[in-house]
Amino acid sequence: MADFIYLFRSNHEAWKSMSPEQMQQTIKKWMEWVDGLEKSGNLKLTGERLSESGKVVKGKAKTVTDGPYVEVKDFIQGYMVVSTEDLEQAVELARGCPILESDGSVEVRPFMQM
């Protein structure tokens, strides 16, 4: 088995524009999807949701700016670690993620083997 990180990206404005009922439905879909990953033995770490605020420390000068990506509309909403046979299986499991229904994305990345 290999470990992969899912980075969930979405447009924060899309989430803010949802009605309370739509939010409830979306949260239910997330819970069902995560429960399925857990039952199949693929869920390794649920991770945490990330705030839209933060700071970025960059370069040799260690410049600190507001972040994380003020100039883009989508941001990393959260992350999860899954364990699968290979990248193809990790991608296939990511296709079930509810964030895709609101035009978000799931970035699937393997951990570098050292």
MDAnalysis code that builds the backbone (N, CA, C; Angstrom):
import MDAnalysis as mda
import numpy as np

u = mda.Universe.empty(342, n_residues=114, atom_resindex=np.repeat(np.arange(114), 3), trajectory=True)
u.add_TopologyAttr("name", ["N", "CA", "C"] * 114)
u.add_TopologyAttr("resid", np.arange(1, 115))
u.add_TopologyAttr("resname", ["MET", "ALA", "ASP", "PHE", "ILE", "TYR", "LEU", "PHE", "ARG", "SER", "ASN", "HIS", "GLU", "ALA", "TRP", "LYS", "SER", "MET", "SER", "PRO", "GLU", "GLN", "MET", "GLN", "GLN", "THR", "ILE", "LYS", "LYS", "TRP", "MET", "GLU", "TRP", "VAL", "ASP", "GLY", "LEU", "GLU", "LYS", "SER", "GLY", "ASN", "LEU", "LYS", "LEU", "THR", "GLY", "GLU", "ARG", "LEU", "SER", "GLU", "SER", "GLY", "LYS", "VAL", "VAL", "LYS", "GLY", "LYS", "ALA", "LYS", "THR", "VAL", "THR", "ASP", "GLY", "PRO", "TYR", "VAL", "GLU", "VAL", "LYS", "ASP", "PHE", "ILE", "GLN", "GLY", "TYR", "MET", "VAL", "VAL", "SER", "THR", "GLU", "ASP", "LEU", "GLU", "GLN", "ALA", "VAL", "GLU", "LEU", "ALA", "ARG", "GLY", "CYS", "PRO", "ILE", "LEU", "GLU", "SER", "ASP", "GLY", "SER", "VAL", "GLU", "VAL", "ARG", "PRO", "PHE", "MET", "GLN", "MET"])
u.atoms.positions = np.array([
    [0.842, -1.186, 0.000],
    [0.000, 0.000, 0.000],
    [0.891, 1.255, 0.000],
    [0.398, 2.293, -0.620],
    [1.112, 3.575, -0.669],
    [0.200, 4.665, -0.123],
    [0.804, 5.695, 0.429],
    [0.039, 6.810, 0.986],
    [0.002, 7.970, 0.000],
    [-1.156, 8.624, -0.052],
    [-1.382, 9.772, -0.925],
    [-2.092, 10.848, -0.128],
    [-1.784, 12.108, -0.435],
    [-2.504, 13.210, 0.190],
    [-3.516, 13.753, -0.810],
    [-4.704, 14.013, -0.317],
    [-5.717, 14.710, -1.092],
    [-5.712, 16.157, -0.612],
    [-5.517, 17.090, -1.522],
    [-5.632, 18.512, -1.217],
    [-6.930, 18.992, -1.859],
    [-7.847, 19.447, -1.037],
    [-9.157, 19.867, -1.519],
    [-9.138, 21.361, -1.802],
    [-9.427, 21.708, -3.052],
    [-9.447, 23.119, -3.456],
    [-10.870, 23.492, -3.869],
    [-11.271, 24.674, -3.428],
    [-12.597, 25.136, -3.822],
    [-12.632, 26.644, -3.869],
    [-13.700, 27.143, -4.434],
    [-13.959, 28.572, -4.458],
    [-14.740, 28.893, -3.195],
    [-14.144, 29.666, -2.306],
    [-14.770, 29.976, -1.026],
    [-16.111, 30.678, -1.212],
    [-16.231, 31.488, -2.246],
    [-17.478, 32.207, -2.496],
    [-18.626, 31.241, -2.813],
    [-18.322, 30.134, -3.485],
    [-19.363, 29.149, -3.794],
    [-19.938, 28.568, -2.508],
    [-19.068, 28.279, -1.540],
    [-19.522, 27.733, -0.253],
    [-20.376, 28.773, 0.482],
    [-19.924, 30.026, 0.478],
    [-20.639, 31.080, 1.191],
    [-22.011, 31.354, 0.583],
    [-22.188, 31.046, -0.692],
    [-23.457, 31.341, -1.357],
    [-24.493, 30.232, -1.177],
    [-24.116, 29.128, -0.529],
    [-25.055, 28.021, -0.329],
    [-26.087, 28.366, 0.747],
    [-27.279, 27.856, 0.546],
    [-28.313, 27.990, 1.570],
    [-27.989, 27.025, 2.712],
    [-28.572, 27.225, 3.892],
    [-28.335, 26.273, 4.991],
    [-28.695, 24.834, 4.605],
    [-29.745, 24.661, 3.825],
    [-30.150, 23.320, 3.392],
    [-29.098, 22.699, 2.477],
    [-28.558, 23.501, 1.554],
    [-27.516, 23.006, 0.658],
    [-26.261, 22.638, 1.445],
    [-25.918, 23.444, 2.438],
    [-24.755, 23.135, 3.277],
    [-24.956, 21.813, 4.001],
    [-26.153, 21.606, 4.542],
    [-26.461, 20.355, 5.254],
    [-26.320, 19.159, 4.308],
    [-26.843, 19.287, 3.095],
    [-26.755, 18.201, 2.115],
    [-25.301, 17.926, 1.751],
    [-24.519, 18.971, 1.571],
    [-23.107, 18.817, 1.223],
    [-22.341, 18.151, 2.362],
    [-22.581, 18.587, 3.586],
    [-21.918, 17.981, 4.746],
    [-22.277, 16.513, 4.858],
    [-23.533, 16.163, 4.597],
    [-23.965, 14.756, 4.637],
    [-23.219, 13.930, 3.584],
    [-23.073, 14.478, 2.381],
    [-22.345, 13.773, 1.324],
    [-20.884, 13.552, 1.717],
    [-20.272, 14.592, 2.329],
    [-18.887, 14.455, 2.790],
    [-18.775, 13.339, 3.827],
    [-19.689, 13.328, 4.779],
    [-19.646, 12.323, 5.843],
    [-19.799, 10.910, 5.263],
    [-20.688, 10.764, 4.297],
    [-20.894, 9.463, 3.655],
    [-19.648, 9.041, 2.880],
    [-19.028, 9.980, 2.171],
    [-17.834, 9.663, 1.383],
    [-16.682, 9.256, 2.304],
    [-16.447, 10.035, 3.357],
    [-15.380, 9.725, 4.311],
    [-15.655, 8.400, 5.004],
    [-16.919, 8.141, 5.365],
    [-17.287, 6.876, 5.996],
    [-16.980, 5.701, 5.064],
    [-17.243, 5.868, 3.775],
    [-16.938, 4.817, 2.799],
    [-15.443, 4.545, 2.703],
    [-14.638, 5.619, 2.734],
    [-13.180, 5.449, 2.698],
    [-12.691, 4.726, 3.948],
    [-13.302, 5.056, 5.078],
    [-12.914, 4.414, 6.335],
    [-13.281, 2.929, 6.329],
    [-14.493, 2.619, 5.892],
    [-14.952, 1.229, 5.864],
    [-14.143, 0.374, 4.897],
    [-13.655, 0.976, 3.812],
    [-12.869, 0.219, 2.832],
    [-11.414, 0.061, 3.271],
    [-11.042, 0.731, 4.356],
    [-9.675, 0.639, 4.855],
    [-8.698, 1.566, 4.164],
    [-9.206, 2.501, 3.345],
    [-8.327, 3.412, 2.617],
    [-8.037, 4.712, 3.361],
    [-8.845, 5.062, 4.333],
    [-8.643, 6.315, 5.054],
    [-7.546, 6.153, 6.091],
    [-6.529, 6.983, 5.989],
    [-5.414, 6.927, 6.941],
    [-5.476, 8.084, 7.923],
    [-5.807, 9.282, 7.432],
    [-5.874, 10.477, 8.273],
    [-6.919, 11.412, 7.686],
    [-7.875, 11.838, 8.501],
    [-8.919, 12.718, 7.970],
    [-8.441, 14.138, 7.765],
    [-7.366, 14.546, 8.426],
    [-6.899, 15.909, 8.258],
    [-7.841, 16.885, 8.923],
    [-7.702, 18.122, 8.586],
    [-8.523, 19.191, 9.151],
    [-8.916, 20.152, 8.046],
    [-10.033, 20.841, 8.259],
    [-10.379, 21.935, 7.349],
    [-9.446, 23.085, 7.636],
    [-9.100, 23.822, 6.617],
    [-8.174, 24.936, 6.770],
    [-8.911, 26.262, 6.659],
    [-8.471, 27.232, 7.447],
    [-9.024, 28.580, 7.401],
    [-8.578, 29.263, 6.114],
    [-9.335, 30.236, 5.689],
    [-8.938, 30.981, 4.491],
    [-7.859, 32.001, 4.803],
    [-7.577, 32.250, 6.072],
    [-6.555, 33.220, 6.439],
    [-5.241, 32.517, 6.738],
    [-4.188, 33.292, 6.866],
    [-2.881, 32.751, 7.188],
    [-1.790, 33.698, 6.724],
    [-0.584, 33.256, 6.805],
    [0.574, 34.035, 6.368],
    [1.458, 33.140, 5.513],
    [2.255, 33.770, 4.659],
    [3.226, 33.073, 3.833],
    [4.599, 33.639, 4.150],
    [5.541, 32.768, 4.482],
    [6.934, 33.171, 4.687],
    [7.675, 32.706, 3.444],
    [8.396, 33.628, 2.779],
    [8.941, 33.292, 1.465],
    [10.362, 33.805, 1.286],
    [11.167, 32.984, 0.644],
    [12.481, 33.373, 0.158],
    [13.547, 33.561, 1.220],
    [14.738, 33.865, 0.716],
    [15.892, 34.064, 1.592],
    [15.685, 35.218, 2.558],
    [14.938, 36.228, 2.128],
    [14.675, 37.379, 2.995],
    [13.617, 37.066, 4.047],
    [12.994, 35.902, 3.917],
    [11.949, 35.469, 4.853],
    [10.825, 36.500, 4.957],
    [10.417, 37.009, 3.814],
    [9.353, 37.999, 3.729],
    [8.029, 37.366, 4.144],
    [7.279, 38.059, 4.982],
    [5.985, 37.566, 5.446],
    [4.891, 38.392, 4.791],
    [3.953, 37.692, 4.141],
    [2.821, 38.367, 3.516],
    [1.537, 37.678, 3.963],
    [0.416, 38.372, 3.767],
    [-0.866, 37.731, 4.033],
    [-1.019, 36.591, 3.059],
    [-1.697, 35.578, 3.468],
    [-1.836, 34.420, 2.603],
    [-3.098, 33.677, 2.935],
    [-3.234, 32.537, 2.382],
    [-2.203, 31.862, 1.636],
    [-2.075, 32.307, 0.184],
    [-3.157, 32.514, -0.537],
    [-3.067, 32.898, -1.950],
    [-4.105, 33.972, -2.221],
    [-3.814, 35.177, -1.807],
    [-4.781, 36.254, -1.859],
    [-5.233, 36.553, -3.287],
    [-4.362, 36.308, -4.260],
    [-4.671, 36.697, -5.626],
    [-5.505, 35.672, -6.402],
    [-5.785, 34.505, -5.834],
    [-6.572, 33.504, -6.552],
    [-7.913, 33.303, -5.879],
    [-8.872, 32.802, -6.641],
    [-10.207, 32.610, -6.101],
    [-10.363, 31.273, -5.398],
    [-9.564, 30.283, -5.770],
    [-9.702, 29.012, -5.065],
    [-8.582, 28.871, -4.051],
    [-8.844, 28.109, -3.026],
    [-7.844, 27.927, -1.993],
    [-7.918, 26.496, -1.487],
    [-6.869, 26.079, -0.803],
    [-6.875, 24.735, -0.239],
    [-7.793, 24.753, 0.970],
    [-8.867, 24.017, 0.853],
    [-9.894, 23.993, 1.894],
    [-9.522, 23.009, 2.999],
    [-8.801, 21.972, 2.659],
    [-8.428, 20.965, 3.634],
    [-7.618, 19.868, 2.982],
    [-7.376, 18.812, 3.738],
    [-6.562, 17.712, 3.234],
    [-6.978, 16.414, 3.909],
    [-6.499, 15.319, 3.347],
    [-6.769, 13.982, 3.866],
    [-5.648, 13.082, 3.371],
    [-5.305, 12.072, 4.132],
    [-4.318, 11.096, 3.689],
    [-5.028, 9.753, 3.524],
    [-4.831, 9.137, 2.362],
    [-5.400, 7.832, 2.083],
    [-4.280, 6.846, 1.768],
    [-4.577, 5.591, 1.933],
    [-3.634, 4.529, 1.622],
    [-4.282, 3.622, 0.582],
    [-3.633, 3.478, -0.581],
    [-4.196, 2.685, -1.672],
    [-3.102, 1.838, -2.317],
    [-3.507, 0.983, -3.225],
    [-2.549, 0.131, -3.940],
    [-1.623, 0.952, -4.834],
    [-2.200, 2.012, -5.464],
    [-1.405, 2.813, -6.399],
    [-2.104, 4.141, -6.672],
    [-1.470, 4.977, -7.480],
    [-2.011, 6.288, -7.806],
    [-3.369, 6.176, -8.495],
    [-3.520, 5.218, -9.364],
    [-4.778, 5.064, -10.095],
    [-5.936, 4.813, -9.136],
    [-5.724, 3.975, -8.118],
    [-6.781, 3.717, -7.148],
    [-7.068, 4.978, -6.320],
    [-6.029, 5.714, -5.955],
    [-6.217, 6.961, -5.205],
    [-7.043, 7.954, -6.016],
    [-6.766, 8.049, -7.309],
    [-7.523, 8.943, -8.186],
    [-8.969, 8.478, -8.294],
    [-9.176, 7.194, -8.447],
    [-10.532, 6.666, -8.568],
    [-11.344, 6.968, -7.310],
    [-10.752, 6.804, -6.131],
    [-11.454, 7.123, -4.888],
    [-11.749, 8.617, -4.785],
    [-10.850, 9.454, -5.282],
    [-11.050, 10.905, -5.243],
    [-12.225, 11.339, -6.117],
    [-12.552, 10.561, -7.130],
    [-13.680, 10.893, -8.019],
    [-15.015, 10.930, -7.280],
    [-15.076, 10.302, -6.107],
    [-16.302, 10.310, -5.321],
    [-16.427, 11.500, -4.387],
    [-15.440, 12.374, -4.368],
    [-15.431, 13.499, -3.428],
    [-16.526, 14.522, -3.756],
    [-17.311, 14.903, -2.756],
    [-18.384, 15.874, -2.975],
    [-17.915, 17.258, -3.419],
    [-16.662, 17.602, -3.201],
    [-16.193, 18.930, -3.606],
    [-16.272, 19.108, -5.122],
    [-16.254, 17.998, -5.855],
    [-16.314, 18.063, -7.313],
    [-17.673, 18.560, -7.798],
    [-18.729, 18.342, -6.985],
    [-20.073, 18.782, -7.363],
    [-20.203, 20.304, -7.387],
    [-19.320, 20.997, -6.664],
    [-19.360, 22.465, -6.672],
    [-18.175, 23.023, -7.456],
    [-17.708, 22.229, -8.427],
    [-16.631, 22.624, -9.330],
    [-15.290, 22.812, -8.621],
    [-15.122, 22.150, -7.466],
    [-13.843, 22.156, -6.781],
    [-12.938, 21.097, -7.377],
    [-11.804, 20.876, -6.729],
    [-10.880, 19.860, -7.230],
    [-10.226, 19.124, -6.072],
    [-9.750, 17.933, -6.389],
    [-8.970, 17.143, -5.452],
    [-7.621, 16.904, -6.099],
    [-6.587, 17.464, -5.501],
    [-5.230, 17.223, -5.984],
    [-4.746, 15.964, -5.277],
    [-4.330, 14.969, -6.040],
    [-3.861, 13.681, -5.484],
    [-2.359, 13.624, -5.651],
    [-1.632, 13.567, -4.527],
    [-0.174, 13.578, -4.595],
    [0.410, 12.467, -3.745],
    [1.352, 11.721, -4.301],
    [2.035, 10.709, -3.497],
    [3.083, 11.369, -2.603],
    [3.422, 10.687, -1.532],
    [4.514, 11.149, -0.686],
    [5.819, 10.648, -1.299],
    [6.827, 11.491, -1.292],
    [8.117, 11.124, -1.844],
    [8.774, 10.055, -0.971],
    [9.252, 9.006, -1.610],
    [9.934, 7.944, -0.881],
    [11.371, 8.355, -0.655],
    [11.830, 8.258, 0.578],
    [13.209, 8.652, 0.896],
    [14.051, 7.415, 1.180],
])
